[in-house]
């Protein structure tokens, strides 16, 4: 290799290293400014972040993302490993945000995580608050079905969250056993679930329906 070619190679390597280090530094600074946790004792080419989750002022489980610096100027950072739930689209978010806006990448992960924890804890609150209510869910809590019975009918409430960043359902359907009068008595309260948490909406619906019925 000629002296000139070697110098050019060193310049390119220096530019890549500088860009990569600046990318990591920007990510760490942004993370610390928002009160998140940067993990210590990482390898020199890695940066680890801890994402805490909360719901209604209560702390729940943390999640971790470890990113590794690459030799590519085009993609300075890649996600090496993480504990994010499998239904959250980490790869898609990484491809969309991590290169140009690492703060947006972390922010989107947080939105997904907090929405997931919110849906999950709403279900847990409902189980604790509403006696005799049977609830079916799947792992991401984006499909939730509640069954309960009154003195005169059975009621099934189905909620669908089309966007996993949502804490309120995008679709609600209330199915009621019995005659048309019973259906209209209960189905009119679907909108409550679009505006309130599940236990609050369910409590309001039961209270209002019985007030009307009585």
Short mmCIF file of the C-alpha atoms (twelve columns), coordinates in Angstrom:
data_MODEL
# 
_entry.id   MODEL 
# 
loop_
_atom_site.group_PDB 
_atom_site.id 
_atom_site.type_symbol 
_atom_site.label_atom_id 
_atom_site.label_alt_id 
_atom_site.label_comp_id 
_atom_site.label_asym_id 
_atom_site.label_seq_id 
_atom_site.Cartn_x 
_atom_site.Cartn_y 
_atom_site.Cartn_z 
_atom_site.pdbx_PDB_model_num 
ATOM 1   C CA . UNK A 1   0.000   0.000   0.000  1 
ATOM 2   C CA . UNK A 2   1.358   3.444   -0.908 1 
ATOM 3   C CA . UNK A 3   1.845   6.120   1.705  1 
ATOM 4   C CA . UNK A 4   -0.986  8.201   0.224  1 
ATOM 5   C CA . UNK A 5   -3.412  5.288   0.187  1 
ATOM 6   C CA . UNK A 6   -2.511  4.418   3.762  1 
ATOM 7   C CA . UNK A 7   -3.129  8.002   4.872  1 
ATOM 8   C CA . UNK A 8   -6.499  8.074   3.128  1 
ATOM 9   C CA . UNK A 9   -7.443  4.795   4.823  1 
ATOM 10  C CA . UNK A 10  -6.495  6.192   8.220  1 
ATOM 11  C CA . UNK A 11  -8.527  9.343   7.574  1 
ATOM 12  C CA . UNK A 12  -11.589 7.256   6.662  1 
ATOM 13  C CA . UNK A 13  -11.159 5.073   9.761  1 
ATOM 14  C CA . UNK A 14  -10.855 8.197   11.891 1 
ATOM 15  C CA . UNK A 15  -14.032 9.668   10.406 1 
ATOM 16  C CA . UNK A 16  -15.949 6.440   11.039 1 
ATOM 17  C CA . UNK A 17  -14.677 6.210   14.608 1 
ATOM 18  C CA . UNK A 18  -15.537 9.844   15.302 1 
ATOM 19  C CA . UNK A 19  -19.024 9.506   13.845 1 
ATOM 20  C CA . UNK A 20  -19.650 6.306   15.792 1 
ATOM 21  C CA . UNK A 21  -18.452 7.783   19.078 1 
ATOM 22  C CA . UNK A 22  -20.482 10.955  18.540 1 
ATOM 23  C CA . UNK A 23  -23.560 8.821   17.857 1 
ATOM 24  C CA . UNK A 24  -23.085 6.909   21.112 1 
ATOM 25  C CA . UNK A 25  -22.369 10.083  23.078 1 
ATOM 26  C CA . UNK A 26  -25.541 11.749  21.784 1 
ATOM 27  C CA . UNK A 27  -27.578 8.705   22.773 1 
ATOM 28  C CA . UNK A 28  -26.138 8.582   26.300 1 
ATOM 29  C CA . UNK A 29  -26.551 12.332  26.861 1 
ATOM 30  C CA . UNK A 30  -30.166 12.275  25.653 1 
ATOM 31  C CA . UNK A 31  -30.886 9.281   27.835 1 
ATOM 32  C CA . UNK A 32  -29.479 10.859  30.987 1 
ATOM 33  C CA . UNK A 33  -31.334 14.126  30.386 1 
ATOM 34  C CA . UNK A 34  -34.662 12.292  30.507 1 
ATOM 35  C CA . UNK A 35  -33.904 10.516  33.770 1 
ATOM 36  C CA . UNK A 36  -33.395 7.082   32.281 1 
ATOM 37  C CA . UNK A 37  -30.604 4.776   33.401 1 
ATOM 38  C CA . UNK A 38  -27.371 4.133   31.520 1 
ATOM 39  C CA . UNK A 39  -25.857 0.792   32.496 1 
ATOM 40  C CA . UNK A 40  -22.348 0.669   33.942 1 
ATOM 41  C CA . UNK A 41  -19.654 -1.973  33.419 1 
ATOM 42  C CA . UNK A 42  -20.373 -2.398  29.727 1 
ATOM 43  C CA . UNK A 43  -17.840 -3.428  27.093 1 
ATOM 44  C CA . UNK A 44  -16.002 -0.509  25.437 1 
ATOM 45  C CA . UNK A 45  -18.020 -0.876  22.223 1 
ATOM 46  C CA . UNK A 46  -21.404 -1.242  23.942 1 
ATOM 47  C CA . UNK A 47  -23.959 1.066   25.516 1 
ATOM 48  C CA . UNK A 48  -26.673 -0.352  27.743 1 
ATOM 49  C CA . UNK A 49  -29.925 1.352   28.701 1 
ATOM 50  C CA . UNK A 50  -32.520 0.524   31.325 1 
ATOM 51  C CA . UNK A 51  -36.135 1.479   30.596 1 
ATOM 52  C CA . UNK A 52  -38.327 1.644   33.684 1 
ATOM 53  C CA . UNK A 53  -42.084 1.148   33.494 1 
ATOM 54  C CA . UNK A 54  -44.797 2.796   35.567 1 
ATOM 55  C CA . UNK A 55  -48.565 2.812   35.802 1 
ATOM 56  C CA . UNK A 56  -50.555 5.265   37.919 1 
ATOM 57  C CA . UNK A 57  -47.513 6.192   39.966 1 
ATOM 58  C CA . UNK A 58  -46.448 2.617   40.695 1 
ATOM 59  C CA . UNK A 59  -43.141 1.228   39.450 1 
ATOM 60  C CA . UNK A 60  -43.204 -2.080  37.595 1 
ATOM 61  C CA . UNK A 61  -40.520 -4.146  35.874 1 
ATOM 62  C CA . UNK A 62  -37.514 -2.669  34.005 1 
ATOM 63  C CA . UNK A 63  -36.471 -3.603  30.476 1 
ATOM 64  C CA . UNK A 64  -32.974 -3.504  29.018 1 
ATOM 65  C CA . UNK A 65  -31.496 -2.664  25.629 1 
ATOM 66  C CA . UNK A 66  -27.815 -3.199  24.825 1 
ATOM 67  C CA . UNK A 67  -26.441 -1.629  21.655 1 
ATOM 68  C CA . UNK A 68  -23.097 -2.313  20.056 1 
ATOM 69  C CA . UNK A 69  -21.004 0.047   17.968 1 
ATOM 70  C CA . UNK A 70  -20.272 -1.193  14.462 1 
ATOM 71  C CA . UNK A 71  -17.506 -0.466  11.974 1 
ATOM 72  C CA . UNK A 72  -20.029 0.974   9.552  1 
ATOM 73  C CA . UNK A 73  -20.444 4.708   9.179  1 
ATOM 74  C CA . UNK A 74  -23.861 4.093   7.644  1 
ATOM 75  C CA . UNK A 75  -25.099 2.147   10.690 1 
ATOM 76  C CA . UNK A 76  -23.035 3.255   13.729 1 
ATOM 77  C CA . UNK A 77  -25.132 1.319   16.264 1 
ATOM 78  C CA . UNK A 78  -26.987 -1.977  16.249 1 
ATOM 79  C CA . UNK A 79  -29.140 -3.574  18.930 1 
ATOM 80  C CA . UNK A 80  -27.091 -6.484  20.285 1 
ATOM 81  C CA . UNK A 81  -29.614 -7.856  22.770 1 
ATOM 82  C CA . UNK A 82  -32.640 -6.761  24.742 1 
ATOM 83  C CA . UNK A 83  -35.390 -7.924  27.089 1 
ATOM 84  C CA . UNK A 84  -38.223 -6.132  25.261 1 
ATOM 85  C CA . UNK A 85  -41.361 -8.324  24.825 1 
ATOM 86  C CA . UNK A 86  -41.397 -10.151 21.510 1 
ATOM 87  C CA . UNK A 87  -44.585 -8.455  20.254 1 
ATOM 88  C CA . UNK A 88  -42.984 -4.993  20.331 1 
ATOM 89  C CA . UNK A 89  -41.379 -4.314  16.900 1 
ATOM 90  C CA . UNK A 90  -37.811 -3.652  18.041 1 
ATOM 91  C CA . UNK A 91  -36.228 -4.448  14.656 1 
ATOM 92  C CA . UNK A 92  -38.593 -2.155  12.756 1 
ATOM 93  C CA . UNK A 93  -38.010 0.674   15.241 1 
ATOM 94  C CA . UNK A 94  -34.259 0.125   15.059 1 
ATOM 95  C CA . UNK A 95  -34.277 0.334   11.271 1 
ATOM 96  C CA . UNK A 96  -36.482 3.424   11.272 1 
ATOM 97  C CA . UNK A 97  -34.885 5.498   14.033 1 
ATOM 98  C CA . UNK A 98  -31.607 4.284   15.503 1 
ATOM 99  C CA . UNK A 99  -29.205 5.557   12.833 1 
ATOM 100 C CA . UNK A 100 -30.474 9.138   12.593 1 
ATOM 101 C CA . UNK A 101 -32.439 9.679   15.794 1 
ATOM 102 C CA . UNK A 102 -31.481 7.331   18.645 1 
ATOM 103 C CA . UNK A 103 -33.550 9.362   21.104 1 
ATOM 104 C CA . UNK A 104 -36.661 8.696   18.993 1 
ATOM 105 C CA . UNK A 105 -35.806 4.980   19.007 1 
ATOM 106 C CA . UNK A 106 -35.725 4.883   22.813 1 
ATOM 107 C CA . UNK A 107 -38.796 7.108   23.106 1 
ATOM 108 C CA . UNK A 108 -40.821 4.800   20.855 1 
ATOM 109 C CA . UNK A 109 -39.729 1.765   22.858 1 
ATOM 110 C CA . UNK A 110 -40.877 3.514   26.027 1 
ATOM 111 C CA . UNK A 111 -44.265 4.335   24.498 1 
ATOM 112 C CA . UNK A 112 -44.803 0.689   23.565 1 
ATOM 113 C CA . UNK A 113 -43.650 -0.567  26.964 1 
ATOM 114 C CA . UNK A 114 -45.721 1.875   29.004 1 
ATOM 115 C CA . UNK A 115 -48.811 1.167   26.892 1 
ATOM 116 C CA . UNK A 116 -48.325 -2.579  27.375 1 
ATOM 117 C CA . UNK A 117 -47.936 -2.224  31.143 1 
ATOM 118 C CA . UNK A 118 -50.988 0.056   31.265 1 
ATOM 119 C CA . UNK A 119 -53.204 -2.451  29.430 1 
ATOM 120 C CA . UNK A 120 -51.933 -5.300  31.583 1 
ATOM 121 C CA . UNK A 121 -52.476 -3.466  34.854 1 
ATOM 122 C CA . UNK A 122 -55.933 -2.299  33.808 1 
ATOM 123 C CA . UNK A 123 -56.845 -5.960  33.401 1 
ATOM 124 C CA . UNK A 124 -55.365 -6.809  36.797 1 
ATOM 125 C CA . UNK A 125 -57.288 -3.942  38.429 1 
ATOM 126 C CA . UNK A 126 -60.486 -5.166  36.785 1 
ATOM 127 C CA . UNK A 127 -59.957 -8.696  38.089 1 
ATOM 128 C CA . UNK A 128 -59.509 -7.318  41.589 1 
ATOM 129 C CA . UNK A 129 -62.373 -4.809  41.466 1 
ATOM 130 C CA . UNK A 130 -65.171 -6.621  39.634 1 
ATOM 131 C CA . UNK A 131 -66.270 -9.850  41.279 1 
ATOM 132 C CA . UNK A 132 -67.428 -12.614 38.964 1 
ATOM 133 C CA . UNK A 133 -65.810 -11.083 35.875 1 
ATOM 134 C CA . UNK A 134 -63.954 -13.558 33.630 1 
ATOM 135 C CA . UNK A 135 -61.221 -12.071 31.432 1 
ATOM 136 C CA . UNK A 136 -59.405 -13.531 28.424 1 
ATOM 137 C CA . UNK A 137 -56.270 -11.877 27.056 1 
ATOM 138 C CA . UNK A 138 -53.248 -12.701 24.898 1 
ATOM 139 C CA . UNK A 139 -49.622 -11.819 25.582 1 
ATOM 140 C CA . UNK A 140 -49.669 -8.254  24.271 1 
ATOM 141 C CA . UNK A 141 -53.070 -7.413  25.813 1 
ATOM 142 C CA . UNK A 142 -54.236 -6.046  22.455 1 
ATOM 143 C CA . UNK A 143 -57.303 -8.329  22.470 1 
ATOM 144 C CA . UNK A 144 -59.236 -8.330  25.725 1 
ATOM 145 C CA . UNK A 145 -62.549 -10.088 26.360 1 
ATOM 146 C CA . UNK A 146 -64.588 -9.688  29.549 1 
ATOM 147 C CA . UNK A 147 -67.544 -11.875 30.485 1 
ATOM 148 C CA . UNK A 148 -69.880 -11.345 33.406 1 
ATOM 149 C CA . UNK A 149 -73.470 -12.069 34.309 1 
ATOM 150 C CA . UNK A 150 -76.222 -9.982  35.860 1 
ATOM 151 C CA . UNK A 151 -79.506 -11.144 37.349 1 
ATOM 152 C CA . UNK A 152 -81.150 -10.931 33.936 1 
ATOM 153 C CA . UNK A 153 -78.507 -11.469 31.236 1 
ATOM 154 C CA . UNK A 154 -74.925 -12.313 30.270 1 
ATOM 155 C CA . UNK A 155 -72.590 -9.673  28.872 1 
ATOM 156 C CA . UNK A 156 -69.433 -10.020 26.771 1 
ATOM 157 C CA . UNK A 157 -67.209 -7.009  26.154 1 
ATOM 158 C CA . UNK A 158 -64.565 -7.298  23.432 1 
ATOM 159 C CA . UNK A 159 -61.826 -4.703  23.109 1 
ATOM 160 C CA . UNK A 160 -59.294 -4.437  20.286 1 
ATOM 161 C CA . UNK A 161 -56.155 -2.280  20.343 1 
ATOM 162 C CA . UNK A 162 -55.063 -1.891  16.712 1 
ATOM 163 C CA . UNK A 163 -51.969 0.051   17.717 1 
ATOM 164 C CA . UNK A 164 -49.810 -1.453  20.474 1 
ATOM 165 C CA . UNK A 165 -48.948 2.077   21.590 1 
ATOM 166 C CA . UNK A 166 -52.532 2.617   22.707 1 
ATOM 167 C CA . UNK A 167 -53.791 2.508   26.279 1 
ATOM 168 C CA . UNK A 168 -57.437 2.776   25.181 1 
ATOM 169 C CA . UNK A 169 -59.070 0.355   22.736 1 
ATOM 170 C CA . UNK A 170 -59.688 1.407   19.159 1 
ATOM 171 C CA . UNK A 171 -62.735 -0.868  18.936 1 
ATOM 172 C CA . UNK A 172 -65.243 -1.981  21.579 1 
ATOM 173 C CA . UNK A 173 -68.148 -4.364  21.153 1 
ATOM 174 C CA . UNK A 174 -70.682 -5.276  23.829 1 
ATOM 175 C CA . UNK A 175 -72.670 -8.449  23.188 1 
ATOM 176 C CA . UNK A 176 -75.697 -9.050  25.397 1 
ATOM 177 C CA . UNK A 177 -77.762 -12.189 25.858 1 
ATOM 178 C CA . UNK A 178 -81.519 -11.850 26.058 1 
ATOM 179 C CA . UNK A 179 -83.978 -9.562  24.315 1 
ATOM 180 C CA . UNK A 180 -83.484 -6.251  22.499 1 
ATOM 181 C CA . UNK A 181 -84.324 -4.267  25.601 1 
ATOM 182 C CA . UNK A 182 -81.391 -5.829  27.451 1 
ATOM 183 C CA . UNK A 183 -79.079 -5.208  24.483 1 
ATOM 184 C CA . UNK A 184 -79.880 -1.494  24.266 1 
ATOM 185 C CA . UNK A 185 -79.653 -1.161  28.011 1 
ATOM 186 C CA . UNK A 186 -75.979 -2.219  27.967 1 
ATOM 187 C CA . UNK A 187 -74.590 -1.626  24.454 1 
ATOM 188 C CA . UNK A 188 -75.001 2.145   24.695 1 
ATOM 189 C CA . UNK A 189 -72.033 2.252   27.069 1 
ATOM 190 C CA . UNK A 190 -69.365 1.107   24.586 1 
ATOM 191 C CA . UNK A 191 -67.967 4.638   24.387 1 
ATOM 192 C CA . UNK A 192 -67.046 4.564   28.079 1 
ATOM 193 C CA . UNK A 193 -64.214 2.145   27.275 1 
ATOM 194 C CA . UNK A 194 -62.785 4.578   24.717 1 
ATOM 195 C CA . UNK A 195 -62.513 7.321   27.349 1 
ATOM 196 C CA . UNK A 196 -61.692 5.556   30.618 1 
ATOM 197 C CA . UNK A 197 -59.530 2.776   31.958 1 
ATOM 198 C CA . UNK A 198 -61.189 -0.636  31.838 1 
ATOM 199 C CA . UNK A 199 -62.128 -0.916  35.549 1 
ATOM 200 C CA . UNK A 200 -63.471 2.650   35.633 1 
ATOM 201 C CA . UNK A 201 -65.477 2.175   32.417 1 
ATOM 202 C CA . UNK A 202 -66.892 -1.139  33.626 1 
ATOM 203 C CA . UNK A 203 -67.884 0.298   36.997 1 
ATOM 204 C CA . UNK A 204 -69.530 3.310   35.342 1 
ATOM 205 C CA . UNK A 205 -71.374 1.064   32.889 1 
ATOM 206 C CA . UNK A 206 -72.754 -1.249  35.577 1 
ATOM 207 C CA . UNK A 207 -73.774 1.668   37.783 1 
ATOM 208 C CA . UNK A 208 -75.474 3.568   34.958 1 
ATOM 209 C CA . UNK A 209 -77.239 0.503   33.549 1 
ATOM 210 C CA . UNK A 210 -78.683 -0.449  36.914 1 
ATOM 211 C CA . UNK A 211 -79.763 3.134   37.590 1 
ATOM 212 C CA . UNK A 212 -81.619 3.178   34.265 1 
ATOM 213 C CA . UNK A 213 -83.056 -0.301  34.811 1 
ATOM 214 C CA . UNK A 214 -84.333 0.554   38.241 1 
# 
